[in-house]
Amino acid sequence: MKFSLRRSRPPGRSVLAKNPHTALTKPVHDPIRSSAFPDRRTIIPPLPVPACREVEGDSFIPNRRPVHGHGITRIEFLLLSFCFLLNLLAGCSPNPSNVFQGYLEGEYVYISSPLGGALTNLAVARGDSVTNGQLLFGLERGSEADALNAAQKNLAQAKASLLLSETTLKRRQELRENHGVISAEELDQARAQRDADAAQVASLHAALNKAQWSFDQKEQFAPANAFVQDTLYRQGEYVAAQNPVVVLLPPANIKTRFFVPETILPQIKTGDTVTVTIDGAPHPYSATINYISTQNEFTPPVIYSRENRSKLVYMIEATFSPADAAELRPGQPVEVTIH
């Protein structure tokens, strides 16, 4: 009796052809499903072919395009690898020794009022350009106006009293000197009244100046020609004392900030001129170094690179002329060339 060691196929499982491509791509008729549904012919869909792979025995060779058109050929793969290596080498190439990466920095001016109040007049908008002395905003100042009017009236009354006391003192001085009608005590009283009235006028004059100052502080004006970077309140909102309402950026407050290694530091001095290049700018800009840091630091994250990310550097700042600064915006990346 002969025994067969070949495993029997479980019911319902299709038999694969010997050719791997035939087994993966050709539909196979299922006799079990056909017997259950005699009116239908059930076809098992083909399995997808692995991309860029051709089966030869037990090996996979990426030597031709797959049946469905996906993947790349061996030549295309080599070309892409070559381009990737070229880009990698270009990115790792060192920069010139006198060119350093940096960015533009702005020192903003925050305009606020020392007194609080409702914002009744916002005279500028974000993005505007203002000139020196231009009105920026105004706060409600009804109470300050009333205090100013009261101080003016009190001062006028005190001045009238001072004028009367001075006239009285002058008359009594004449009576005392010419006829001796009044005593010295009465003359001293007239002089004391005149001095008290003069002190009252001085005090009320100071009160008037304070009331005028409070009234004026409810409106704020531009301290210089500047660009309106932002407005922080809307008209009608209440603004607390000393809270900024408008943010200005004068052109003189724009500077470039870059970092140099310790070996380059002895070549740089305050007052030196550098050339600043900005992407998309019509021409390079000239800047003057006005600050050299005395403390070293690690390279800031915004300009990390493979060459200097672990080196200590020194921060340098340079300013532009007002005409050039008006064309620049903080945050722009720059390249600074040291001459």
C-alpha positions in Angstrom: 0.0 0.0 0.0 1.3 3.4 -0.9 1.0 6.4 1.2 1.0 10.0 -0.1 2.7 12.7 2.0 1.2 15.5 0.0 -1.2 17.7 2.0 -4.6 17.9 0.7 -6.1 21.3 -0.3 -8.7 22.6 2.1 -12.2 23.0 0.6 -12.9 26.3 -1.1 -9.3 27.4 -1.6 -8.1 27.9 -5.2 -5.1 26.2 -6.6 -2.3 28.6 -7.6 -0.5 28.1 -10.8 3.2 27.3 -10.8 4.1 30.5 -12.5 4.2 33.3 -9.8 2.9 35.9 -12.3 0.1 33.7 -13.3 -0.8 33.0 -9.6 -0.8 36.7 -8.8 -2.5 38.2 -11.8 -4.9 35.7 -13.4 -8.4 35.2 -11.9 -9.2 31.8 -10.6 -12.6 30.0 -10.8 -13.9 28.8 -7.4 -15.8 25.5 -7.8 -17.3 25.7 -4.3 -19.0 29.1 -4.8 -20.1 28.0 -8.3 -21.9 25.0 -6.8 -23.6 27.1 -4.2 -24.7 29.6 -6.8 -25.1 27.8 -10.1 -26.4 30.8 -11.9 -23.4 32.9 -11.1 -19.8 32.6 -12.0 -17.7 33.8 -9.1 -14.3 35.2 -10.1 -11.7 35.9 -7.4 -10.0 39.2 -8.2 -6.2 39.2 -8.9 -3.7 40.2 -6.3 -1.6 43.3 -6.9 1.9 42.8 -8.2 4.7 44.3 -6.0 6.0 47.5 -7.5 9.3 47.4 -9.3 9.8 43.8 -8.5 10.1 40.8 -10.8 10.0 37.3 -9.3 12.8 35.0 -10.4 13.0 32.0 -8.1 13.6 33.4 -4.6 15.1 36.8 -5.7 13.5 40.2 -6.5 15.2 42.2 -9.2 14.3 45.9 -9.8 15.2 45.8 -13.5 12.0 46.8 -15.3 8.8 48.8 -14.9 5.8 47.0 -13.3 2.8 45.8 -15.2 0.6 48.7 -14.0 3.1 51.5 -14.7 4.1 52.3 -11.1 7.6 52.7 -9.8 10.9 53.6 -11.5 13.5 51.9 -13.6 17.1 51.3 -12.5 18.4 54.2 -14.6 15.8 56.6 -13.1 16.8 55.4 -9.7 20.5 56.1 -10.3 19.7 59.5 -11.7 17.6 60.5 -8.7 20.3 59.3 -6.3 22.9 61.3 -8.2 20.8 64.5 -8.0 20.2 64.0 -4.3 24.0 63.6 -3.7 24.7 66.8 -5.6 22.1 68.8 -3.6 23.5 67.4 -0.4 27.1 68.4 -1.3 25.9 71.9 -2.3 24.1 72.4 1.0 27.1 71.3 3.0 29.6 73.5 1.2 31.1 76.1 3.5 30.1 79.8 3.1 32.7 82.5 2.4 34.7 83.4 5.5 33.5 87.0 5.4 29.8 86.4 4.9 27.5 85.7 7.9 23.8 84.9 8.3 21.6 87.3 10.2 18.2 88.9 10.4 16.6 92.4 10.7 15.5 93.5 14.2 13.2 96.4 15.1 13.0 98.3 18.4 9.3 99.3 18.7 8.0 102.3 20.5 4.8 101.8 22.5 2.7 104.9 22.8 0.5 105.1 25.9 -1.2 107.7 28.1 -0.3 108.0 31.8 -4.0 108.5 32.5 -6.8 106.0 31.8 -10.1 106.6 29.9 -12.3 105.5 27.1 -10.7 105.6 23.6 -12.8 108.2 21.8 -10.5 108.9 18.8 -8.1 106.4 17.1 -6.6 108.6 14.5 -4.3 106.0 12.8 -4.6 102.4 11.5 -2.1 99.6 11.3 0.2 100.0 8.3 0.0 103.9 8.2 3.0 106.1 8.1 2.9 109.1 10.5 5.0 112.2 10.8 6.5 113.9 13.9 3.7 115.5 15.9 0.8 113.8 14.2 -2.1 112.9 16.4 -2.3 109.1 17.2 -5.2 108.7 19.6 -7.3 110.6 22.1 -9.0 109.5 25.3 -12.2 110.8 27.0 -11.2 113.9 29.0 -14.4 115.5 30.2 -13.3 115.4 33.9 -9.9 116.9 33.0 -11.6 119.7 31.1 -13.7 120.5 34.1 -10.7 120.5 36.4 -8.8 122.8 34.0 -11.7 125.3 33.9 -11.9 125.3 37.7 -8.2 125.9 38.0 -8.3 128.8 35.6 -11.1 130.5 37.6 -9.3 130.0 40.9 -6.1 131.4 39.5 -7.9 134.4 38.2 -9.6 135.1 41.5 -6.3 134.7 43.3 -4.6 137.2 41.0 -7.3 139.7 41.7 -6.8 139.3 45.4 -3.0 139.8 45.0 -3.6 142.9 43.0 -5.8 144.4 45.8 -3.3 143.5 48.5 -0.4 145.0 46.6 -2.4 148.3 46.1 -3.3 148.3 49.8 0.3 147.8 50.8 1.5 150.6 48.6 -1.1 153.1 50.0 -0.2 152.2 53.6 3.5 152.6 52.9 2.8 156.1 51.7 0.7 157.0 54.8 3.4 155.6 57.1 6.3 157.4 55.4 4.6 160.8 54.8 2.2 161.5 57.6 2.7 158.7 60.1 -1.0 158.1 60.2 -0.8 154.3 60.6 1.3 152.3 62.9 4.1 149.9 61.9 1.9 147.0 62.9 -0.8 147.9 60.3 1.9 148.2 57.7 3.2 144.7 58.5 -0.3 143.3 58.3 -0.7 144.7 54.8 2.7 143.3 53.8 1.8 139.9 55.2 -1.5 139.9 53.3 0.3 140.7 50.1 2.7 137.8 50.6 -0.1 135.3 51.4 -1.9 136.4 48.2 1.3 136.0 46.2 1.8 132.5 47.6 -1.8 131.6 46.8 -1.3 132.7 43.2 1.8 130.6 42.9 0.0 127.5 44.3 -3.0 127.9 42.0 -0.7 128.5 39.1 0.9 125.1 39.8 -2.5 123.5 40.1 -3.4 125.0 36.7 -0.3 123.6 35.1 -1.1 120.1 36.5 -4.7 120.3 35.2 -3.4 121.4 31.8 -1.0 118.5 31.8 -3.7 116.0 32.6 -5.9 117.5 29.9 -3.1 117.3 27.3 -2.1 113.7 28.2 -5.4 112.4 27.1 -4.1 113.0 23.5 -0.9 111.4 22.3 1.2 112.4 19.2 3.9 110.7 17.2 7.4 111.4 18.6 9.0 111.0 15.2 8.4 109.9 11.7 7.4 106.2 12.0 5.5 103.2 10.6 2.4 102.2 12.6 3.2 98.6 13.4 -0.1 97.9 15.3 -3.0 99.3 17.2 -3.9 97.5 20.4 -7.4 99.0 21.2 -10.5 99.8 19.3 -12.4 103.0 19.5 -14.9 102.9 22.5 -12.8 100.5 24.6 -11.5 101.6 28.0 -7.8 102.0 28.2 -6.1 101.6 31.6 -3.4 104.1 32.6 0.0 103.4 31.0 -1.3 100.7 28.7 0.0 101.2 25.1 -2.5 101.9 22.4 -0.3 102.3 19.3 2.9 100.6 18.4 5.4 102.6 16.2 8.5 101.5 14.4 10.7 104.5 13.5 13.1 103.8 10.6 16.1 104.7 12.8 15.2 101.7 15.1 15.7 99.1 12.4 19.0 97.3 12.6 20.6 94.1 11.4 21.8 91.4 13.9 24.3 88.8 13.0 26.8 86.5 14.7 30.5 85.9 14.1 32.9 83.3 15.6 35.6 84.3 17.9 38.3 84.1 15.3 36.6 86.9 13.2 35.9 89.1 16.2 39.3 90.9 16.2 38.7 92.1 12.6 35.4 94.0 13.6 35.3 97.4 15.2 32.5 99.8 16.1 32.0 102.2 13.2 32.9 99.7 10.5 30.7 99.5 7.4 29.2 96.2 6.3 27.1 95.2 3.3 23.7 93.7 3.9 22.1 91.6 1.2 18.4 90.7 1.3 16.6 88.3 -1.0 14.4 90.1 -3.5 15.9 93.5 -2.7 16.9 95.7 -5.7 20.3 96.4 -4.3 22.6 95.7 -1.3 22.4 98.0 1.7 25.2 99.6 3.7 25.1 99.5 7.5 27.3 100.7 10.3 28.3 98.5 13.2 27.2 100.2 16.5 27.3 97.4 19.0 29.6 94.4 19.6 28.6 92.0 22.3 31.1 91.3 25.1 29.6 87.9 25.9 29.8 84.8 23.8 26.7 82.6 23.2 25.6 79.6 21.2 24.3 80.1 17.7 20.6 81.1 17.9 18.2 78.4 16.5 17.0 80.7 13.7 20.3 80.4 11.9 21.4 76.8 12.8 23.7 75.2 10.2 25.8 72.1 10.1 29.0 74.1 10.3 28.3 76.4 13.3 25.5 74.9 15.3 27.8 73.9 18.1 30.2 76.9 18.1 30.2 79.9 20.3 29.6 83.2 18.5 29.3 86.9 19.3 26.4 89.1 18.5 27.0 92.2 16.3 24.4 94.9 15.5 24.6 97.4 12.7 22.2 100.3 11.8 21.0 101.7 8.5 20.6 105.2 7.2 17.0 106.5 7.5 16.4 106.3 3.8 17.4 102.7 3.6 15.7 101.7 6.8 12.4 102.9 5.4 12.5 100.0 2.8 13.2 97.3 5.4 11.1 95.2 7.7 12.1 93.3 10.9 12.4 89.6 10.6 13.9 89.5 7.1 16.8 87.0 6.8 20.0 88.7 5.6 23.6 88.0 4.6 26.2 90.4 6.0 29.5 90.8 4.3 32.4 92.2 6.3 34.9 94.2 4.3 
